[in-house]
């Protein structure tokens, strides 16, 4: 049941991001890219899953004896955390560039910006 919910959430995020990416407003395009990147992060976390922890995979569990809890893959979590930070920085940079475009051209409509020289 959880896998179905996660698949629906990832699909909805990708659909919303694609919908926003196809809009004419530049701010919505930036938000569409941000949502698609977050959908990719949710997908990676969902595919990381849980596994039986061993002393070889997680050294801190060596002293727990026979009772070893399930653990998530820390590599996936580290990669997603890095992707979140980079995505936040790129979104902030794209919003600043969008503001600069608005100051220069007095519009955020992508089709009007493409018609100008």
Rosetta blueprint (number, residue, H / E / L):
1 X L
2 X H
3 X H
4 X H
5 X H
6 X H
7 X H
8 X H
9 X H
10 X H
11 X H
12 X H
13 X H
14 X H
15 X H
16 X H
17 X H
18 X H
19 X H
20 X H
21 X H
22 X L
23 X L
24 X L
25 X E
26 X H
27 X H
28 X H
29 X H
30 X H
31 X H
32 X H
33 X H
34 X H
35 X H
36 X H
37 X H
38 X H
39 X H
40 X H
41 X H
42 X H
43 X H
44 X H
45 X H
46 X H
47 X H
48 X H
49 X L
50 X E
51 X E
52 X E
53 X L
54 X L
55 X L
56 X L
57 X L
58 X L
59 X H
60 X H
61 X H
62 X H
63 X H
64 X H
65 X L
66 X L
67 X L
68 X L
69 X L
70 X E
71 X E
72 X E
73 X L
74 X H
75 X H
76 X H
77 X H
78 X H
79 X H
80 X H
81 X H
82 X H
83 X H
84 X H
85 X H
86 X H
87 X H
88 X H
89 X H
90 X H
91 X H
92 X H
93 X H
94 X H
95 X H
96 X H
97 X H
98 X H
99 X H
100 X H
101 X H
102 X H
103 X H
104 X H
105 X H
106 X L
107 X L
108 X L
109 X E
110 X H
111 X H
112 X H
113 X H
114 X H
115 X H
116 X L
117 X L
